[in-house]
Amino acid sequence: MKIGPKIRRLRMQKGLTQEELAGRSELSKGFISQLERDLTSPSIATLVDILQCLGTDLKTFFSDTKDEQVVFKKTDFFIKEDAQLSNEIQWIIPNAQKNMMEPLIINIESDGSTYPHNPHEGEEFGYVLQGTIELHIGTEMYKVKKGEAFSFIPNQIHHLKNTTPSKATILWISCPPSF
């Protein structure tokens, strides 16, 4: 378990600076900074002192109730590059497979494509952020340009292809997750 971000959230909820928390817990500001970035680990006694300064205890801090992350930064993304197909898939909401939908950013280089996806239950949605792509659904092909969206029931094999000379970027949302 990464405790640093949780300590940082608690500190910020209390309106404390790193320096103020360090002073109250008789630690250095540098230690608090490293702790919040998970670059160091505190002893149990030190953690108890920090948590007391933050108005909580070990039991509450490590309880199974998790804070739901709402905002995801680029550093949270999981990225997979596929040189063979000339594409890159960015999972912009980590662990979205447990959710009802899975949003992705797909970058497809010139003459690149995604793997063909077999038919499955649910819905698919896409919005072209950059470039132009071909959307293949079964035997049908649709051209989709920057600023255009598509939506379909994935009951046939489907994939995206970029036949243009420039990169294409697509926001893709699969419901339920299928990537």
Backbone bond lengths (Angstrom), bond angles and torsions (degrees), N, CA, C in turn:
res aa  C-N    CA-C-N  psi(-1)  N-CA   C-N-CA  omega(-1)  CA-C   N-CA-C  phi
1 M - - - 1.450 - - 1.524 108.93 -
2 K 1.304 115.66 133.51 1.456 121.11 175.84 1.523 107.77 -85.27
3 I 1.328 115.73 113.49 1.461 118.79 -177.21 1.526 112.25 -92.53
4 G 1.330 117.18 -21.47 1.459 121.26 -176.30 1.518 114.38 -55.41
5 P 1.350 117.79 -55.23 1.467 118.96 179.99 1.534 113.28 -60.16
6 K 1.323 116.46 -32.30 1.466 119.53 179.90 1.536 109.97 -70.99
7 I 1.328 117.05 -39.56 1.461 120.60 176.13 1.524 109.76 -63.58
8 R 1.324 116.26 -42.29 1.466 120.21 179.63 1.530 110.41 -60.78
9 R 1.358 117.39 -45.65 1.464 120.75 179.14 1.537 111.00 -59.59
10 L 1.338 116.20 -43.89 1.463 119.94 179.32 1.531 110.85 -62.89
11 R 1.329 116.16 -43.02 1.467 120.66 -179.97 1.529 110.05 -60.96
12 M 1.328 115.89 -45.10 1.462 119.95 -178.16 1.534 111.10 -68.63
13 Q 1.333 117.15 -35.74 1.467 120.17 176.63 1.526 111.28 -62.35
14 K 1.327 116.42 -32.62 1.469 121.71 178.82 1.523 111.66 -83.42
15 G 1.334 116.87 -5.15 1.456 120.36 178.65 1.517 113.44 73.27
16 L 1.322 117.24 27.05 1.458 121.90 -178.73 1.526 111.14 -99.95
17 T 1.310 116.21 145.91 1.460 120.62 170.61 1.523 107.45 -84.99
18 Q 1.324 116.42 166.84 1.466 119.31 175.57 1.523 110.03 -59.92
19 E 1.320 116.20 -39.13 1.463 120.81 -179.11 1.532 111.34 -64.14
20 E 1.342 116.86 -40.73 1.463 120.48 179.17 1.523 111.22 -66.26
21 L 1.335 117.10 -43.20 1.460 120.08 177.72 1.520 110.30 -64.25
22 A 1.317 117.04 -40.83 1.465 120.87 178.92 1.523 110.36 -61.10
23 G 1.316 116.83 -44.60 1.462 120.44 179.68 1.515 112.52 -62.90
24 R 1.323 116.38 -43.89 1.473 120.79 -178.99 1.522 111.91 -66.58
25 S 1.332 116.80 -32.48 1.469 119.68 -177.63 1.529 112.20 -100.37
26 E 1.339 116.45 7.85 1.463 123.13 177.69 1.525 112.26 57.50
27 L 1.337 114.41 45.09 1.463 121.94 177.55 1.522 108.24 -126.48
28 S 1.331 116.55 174.08 1.461 119.36 177.43 1.530 109.66 -88.70
29 K 1.336 114.93 153.95 1.455 120.31 175.83 1.523 109.79 -60.64
30 G 1.333 117.26 -38.21 1.465 121.85 178.62 1.522 112.33 -60.09
31 F 1.339 116.39 -39.87 1.463 119.94 178.45 1.520 110.74 -64.49
32 I 1.349 116.21 -44.35 1.471 120.15 178.93 1.527 109.64 -61.38
33 S 1.323 116.80 -42.80 1.468 121.18 179.12 1.524 110.87 -60.28
34 Q 1.320 116.72 -47.29 1.472 120.17 179.19 1.520 111.31 -65.07
35 L 1.325 116.77 -38.92 1.460 121.51 179.32 1.526 110.60 -62.09
36 E 1.325 117.15 -44.94 1.466 121.01 -178.94 1.522 112.04 -66.36
37 R 1.315 117.55 -23.88 1.466 120.94 177.99 1.523 111.68 -97.87
38 D 1.328 117.32 10.60 1.468 123.80 179.96 1.523 112.27 57.22
39 L 1.322 116.43 34.60 1.461 120.77 177.02 1.523 111.57 -93.60
40 T 1.326 116.36 -12.15 1.455 122.06 176.57 1.517 108.42 -146.41
41 S 1.324 115.79 161.59 1.467 121.32 178.71 1.521 108.92 -121.20
42 P 1.324 117.64 137.73 1.466 119.99 178.78 1.524 111.22 -84.62
43 S 1.308 115.99 158.80 1.466 119.68 169.30 1.524 106.88 -70.42
44 I 1.315 117.39 166.28 1.465 120.94 178.57 1.530 109.59 -60.87
45 A 1.321 116.30 -43.91 1.467 120.00 -178.95 1.529 110.66 -61.22
46 T 1.335 117.37 -42.76 1.459 121.41 179.56 1.522 110.28 -65.76
47 L 1.328 117.05 -42.01 1.462 120.55 178.61 1.522 110.75 -62.03
48 V 1.344 116.90 -41.75 1.465 120.76 178.13 1.523 109.94 -60.02
49 D 1.339 117.17 -43.45 1.477 120.81 178.95 1.527 111.06 -61.57
50 I 1.341 116.59 -45.67 1.464 120.97 -179.61 1.521 110.40 -62.03
51 L 1.324 116.41 -45.89 1.464 120.48 -178.55 1.520 111.77 -64.64
52 Q 1.335 117.43 -36.63 1.470 120.24 176.52 1.527 109.83 -61.83
53 C 1.322 116.19 -41.04 1.469 120.15 178.05 1.528 111.61 -65.39
54 L 1.318 116.16 -24.55 1.468 121.10 -179.78 1.531 112.04 -95.68
55 G 1.342 116.41 4.44 1.457 120.70 175.07 1.517 114.36 77.69
56 T 1.326 117.40 28.30 1.465 120.00 178.32 1.527 109.59 -141.84
57 D 1.321 116.08 -177.14 1.466 121.06 179.49 1.521 109.93 -135.66
58 L 1.329 116.30 175.68 1.465 121.17 -177.27 1.528 112.10 -59.32
59 K 1.329 116.72 -45.25 1.470 120.25 -177.13 1.522 110.87 -59.30
60 T 1.316 117.09 -48.26 1.465 121.06 -179.45 1.521 111.07 -66.61
61 F 1.332 116.03 -42.79 1.465 121.07 -178.04 1.527 111.71 -60.45
62 F 1.340 116.46 -40.52 1.462 120.08 -176.93 1.526 113.09 -99.30
63 S 1.332 117.60 15.30 1.463 118.88 178.90 1.524 109.89 -64.40
64 D 1.310 115.94 160.37 1.467 121.72 -175.90 1.518 113.33 -71.90
65 T 1.308 118.03 -14.45 1.451 118.49 178.56 1.519 108.41 -73.08
66 K 1.308 114.76 119.96 1.456 120.40 -175.98 1.511 110.36 -101.72
67 D 1.332 114.56 144.08 1.455 119.76 172.28 1.523 107.36 -72.10
68 E 1.312 116.20 130.64 1.452 120.09 178.81 1.522 109.54 -81.20
69 Q 1.319 115.44 124.59 1.455 119.74 178.21 1.517 108.64 -73.97
70 V 1.314 116.46 132.48 1.455 122.11 -177.25 1.522 110.82 -107.33
71 V 1.312 117.26 -41.79 1.459 122.12 -177.07 1.527 108.81 -107.57
72 F 1.319 115.82 133.06 1.459 121.72 -179.77 1.519 108.84 -119.95
73 K 1.322 116.32 129.84 1.457 121.93 179.94 1.513 109.57 -99.21
74 K 1.314 115.69 166.97 1.463 120.88 -179.49 1.531 111.06 -55.26
75 T 1.326 117.39 -32.16 1.466 120.42 179.13 1.530 111.96 -68.52
76 D 1.327 118.11 -17.31 1.467 122.04 177.31 1.528 112.16 -84.04
77 F 1.337 117.10 -18.94 1.463 121.33 -174.78 1.521 110.99 -66.13
78 F 1.332 115.09 148.20 1.458 121.45 170.49 1.527 106.06 -107.31
79 I 1.334 116.72 127.37 1.464 121.01 -174.98 1.519 109.95 -119.76
80 K 1.332 115.06 133.58 1.462 121.42 176.93 1.519 108.38 -125.54
81 E 1.331 116.10 123.00 1.458 120.81 177.54 1.525 108.58 -102.67
82 D 1.315 115.96 140.01 1.454 122.01 177.22 1.522 107.72 -124.34
83 A 1.326 116.77 96.80 1.463 121.55 -177.10 1.525 111.51 -63.82
84 Q 1.320 117.34 -33.66 1.470 121.68 -178.53 1.533 110.95 -61.52
85 L 1.338 117.37 -41.40 1.461 121.37 -179.25 1.527 112.38 -98.40
86 S 1.332 117.67 -0.12 1.469 123.43 -179.08 1.524 111.71 55.71
87 N 1.338 115.84 50.62 1.451 118.48 176.89 1.519 110.88 -139.57
88 E 1.313 114.80 165.45 1.458 122.70 176.68 1.520 106.70 -137.95
89 I 1.330 115.97 131.06 1.455 121.02 177.94 1.524 107.82 -113.83
90 Q 1.345 115.93 129.05 1.459 122.09 177.55 1.525 108.70 -112.62
91 W 1.325 115.95 115.86 1.463 119.95 172.94 1.516 105.30 -82.52
92 I 1.326 116.86 104.90 1.461 121.28 -171.68 1.526 112.96 -86.74
93 I 1.321 117.36 -11.98 1.463 122.78 171.26 1.528 105.79 -122.92
94 P 1.342 117.74 99.79 1.463 119.84 -177.88 1.525 112.07 -56.99
95 N 1.303 116.16 143.74 1.466 123.83 179.03 1.525 113.43 58.75
96 A 1.320 117.03 29.69 1.465 120.50 -179.62 1.524 111.84 -68.72
97 Q 1.326 117.36 -12.28 1.465 119.72 179.89 1.524 111.34 -57.90
98 K 1.334 117.06 -23.81 1.467 121.02 179.02 1.526 112.34 -83.18
99 N 1.327 116.46 -9.56 1.465 121.77 -178.18 1.525 111.17 -92.86
100 M 1.320 116.17 178.19 1.462 121.97 178.30 1.525 112.18 -76.75
101 M 1.354 117.14 -24.17 1.459 120.14 179.81 1.523 109.36 -136.94
102 E 1.314 114.82 158.73 1.460 120.96 -179.75 1.526 109.30 -131.59
103 P 1.327 117.48 103.77 1.466 119.82 178.08 1.533 110.77 -86.80
104 L 1.312 115.64 138.99 1.464 122.66 179.67 1.516 109.54 -134.63
105 I 1.319 115.47 158.35 1.460 121.38 166.07 1.525 104.50 -113.77
106 I 1.321 116.15 125.80 1.459 120.95 179.92 1.524 108.04 -115.61
107 N 1.322 115.80 125.06 1.467 122.49 174.67 1.515 106.91 -107.62
108 I 1.323 116.51 125.16 1.460 120.91 -179.76 1.527 108.21 -122.89
109 E 1.312 115.92 119.64 1.457 120.90 178.62 1.523 109.95 -72.49
110 S 1.320 116.91 169.80 1.463 122.30 177.77 1.526 109.64 -54.62
111 D 1.323 116.77 134.71 1.472 124.34 -178.10 1.520 113.64 63.62
112 G 1.332 117.75 15.69 1.456 121.50 176.93 1.513 111.25 -95.32
113 S 1.324 115.26 172.69 1.465 120.24 179.27 1.522 109.55 -156.81
114 T 1.325 115.41 175.20 1.462 121.23 170.07 1.522 106.66 -99.56
115 Y 1.312 116.42 164.68 1.458 119.80 173.65 1.523 108.69 -66.56
116 P 1.315 118.41 144.66 1.469 119.53 172.96 1.535 109.58 -64.11
117 H 1.319 116.40 130.64 1.460 121.50 178.46 1.516 108.70 -99.63
118 N 1.311 115.60 132.52 1.460 121.09 178.56 1.527 110.10 -69.03
119 P 1.324 117.16 157.61 1.462 120.29 177.27 1.530 110.92 -56.20
120 H 1.317 115.59 143.92 1.464 121.08 178.21 1.518 108.71 -155.91
121 E 1.312 115.99 168.69 1.462 120.70 178.84 1.521 109.70 -75.01
122 G 1.312 115.72 158.34 1.450 120.47 173.66 1.509 113.56 114.15
123 E 1.338 114.59 -155.67 1.455 122.73 -179.31 1.520 108.98 -138.95
124 E 1.321 116.35 153.82 1.460 122.46 176.53 1.525 107.68 -126.11
125 F 1.333 115.62 143.00 1.453 121.73 178.29 1.523 107.84 -138.87
126 G 1.321 116.24 142.19 1.457 120.24 175.74 1.512 111.28 -143.80
127 Y 1.327 114.29 152.27 1.456 121.61 176.44 1.518 106.97 -137.48
128 V 1.330 117.17 123.74 1.458 121.32 -177.36 1.521 109.10 -82.77
129 L 1.317 115.16 114.72 1.466 122.02 -179.28 1.526 111.68 -86.04
130 Q 1.335 115.99 -29.06 1.470 121.26 -176.94 1.520 108.94 -154.09
131 G 1.314 117.36 138.94 1.456 121.98 174.67 1.518 113.95 81.96
132 T 1.325 114.42 -161.02 1.467 123.31 179.52 1.520 107.66 -137.66
133 I 1.315 116.43 139.19 1.470 120.84 178.72 1.520 109.83 -129.54
134 E 1.314 114.02 162.99 1.464 121.41 169.05 1.525 106.49 -103.67
135 L 1.326 116.08 129.76 1.452 122.49 174.83 1.519 106.59 -102.41
136 H 1.321 116.55 117.17 1.464 121.98 179.88 1.531 108.38 -104.68
137 I 1.346 115.61 121.44 1.461 122.39 176.46 1.515 106.04 -128.16
138 G 1.325 116.46 109.82 1.459 119.98 -175.49 1.513 109.37 59.32
139 T 1.348 117.90 -124.91 1.467 121.61 -180.00 1.531 112.23 -94.28
140 E 1.330 117.42 -0.71 1.466 121.78 -179.25 1.529 110.72 -92.10
141 M 1.346 115.15 148.25 1.466 121.15 176.26 1.517 108.13 -132.29
142 Y 1.344 116.02 134.02 1.461 122.61 -180.00 1.525 108.90 -125.39
143 K 1.337 117.28 134.42 1.470 121.51 173.32 1.522 107.49 -87.80
144 V 1.331 116.16 131.34 1.458 121.12 -179.98 1.530 107.51 -129.31
145 K 1.342 115.95 123.24 1.463 122.05 -175.19 1.522 111.60 -103.31
146 K 1.335 115.02 167.77 1.464 122.14 176.15 1.528 109.66 -49.39
147 G 1.337 115.37 130.99 1.462 120.74 179.08 1.514 113.69 88.92
148 E 1.325 117.49 -2.41 1.465 121.23 178.27 1.524 109.85 -105.98
149 A 1.324 115.01 154.90 1.466 121.64 -178.56 1.519 109.90 -122.34
150 F 1.314 115.58 162.33 1.468 121.06 173.78 1.519 108.80 -141.61
151 S 1.326 114.58 153.86 1.453 121.56 179.63 1.517 107.42 -150.95
152 F 1.333 117.50 136.11 1.458 120.07 -179.68 1.524 111.10 -159.12
153 I 1.324 114.70 162.05 1.460 122.82 173.38 1.532 106.01 -88.12
154 P 1.336 118.27 122.42 1.467 120.73 -174.01 1.536 113.60 -81.77
155 N 1.336 116.11 57.86 1.468 119.83 -178.28 1.529 112.20 -93.49
156 Q 1.350 116.59 10.25 1.465 122.26 175.77 1.536 107.78 -138.54
157 I 1.326 116.05 163.29 1.464 119.75 174.76 1.531 107.62 -59.01
158 H 1.348 116.18 137.61 1.465 120.13 -177.14 1.527 110.39 -146.29
159 H 1.335 114.56 150.48 1.462 120.81 175.83 1.527 110.16 -163.59
160 L 1.330 114.55 168.89 1.461 121.50 177.65 1.514 109.04 -111.86
161 K 1.335 116.42 148.18 1.464 121.88 178.13 1.524 108.31 -140.88
162 N 1.323 115.02 141.99 1.462 120.76 176.53 1.519 108.02 -111.89
163 T 1.323 117.74 110.01 1.471 121.76 -179.90 1.525 111.52 -103.13
164 T 1.334 117.42 7.57 1.466 121.15 -179.19 1.529 109.95 -93.12
165 P 1.325 118.09 166.73 1.464 120.35 -179.71 1.538 114.51 -78.04
166 S 1.343 118.40 -7.69 1.460 119.93 -179.31 1.530 111.39 -117.01
167 K 1.329 114.88 161.96 1.464 121.57 -178.91 1.526 110.79 -65.05
168 A 1.334 115.13 147.67 1.467 121.60 174.49 1.528 108.44 -117.96
169 T 1.328 115.97 142.50 1.464 121.70 178.55 1.516 108.09 -126.98
170 I 1.329 115.66 129.64 1.457 121.48 -174.44 1.523 110.03 -129.76
171 L 1.329 116.99 133.87 1.452 121.73 167.39 1.521 104.96 -87.15
172 W 1.330 117.04 121.77 1.462 121.88 -176.14 1.516 108.34 -122.42
173 I 1.318 116.53 130.02 1.462 120.79 178.07 1.516 108.11 -124.78
174 S 1.317 114.22 122.36 1.454 121.94 -179.88 1.524 108.52 -111.06
175 C 1.335 115.76 132.95 1.457 120.35 -178.38 1.520 109.29 -136.71
176 P 1.301 120.29 111.07 1.462 128.09 -1.80 1.528 110.19 -74.99
177 P 1.334 118.01 170.37 1.455 121.68 -179.24 1.521 112.11 -53.25
178 S 1.353 115.05 137.94 1.457 118.77 179.73 1.509 113.22 -136.53
179 F 1.320 119.00 -7.68 1.469 120.49 -178.61 1.510 110.53 -81.43
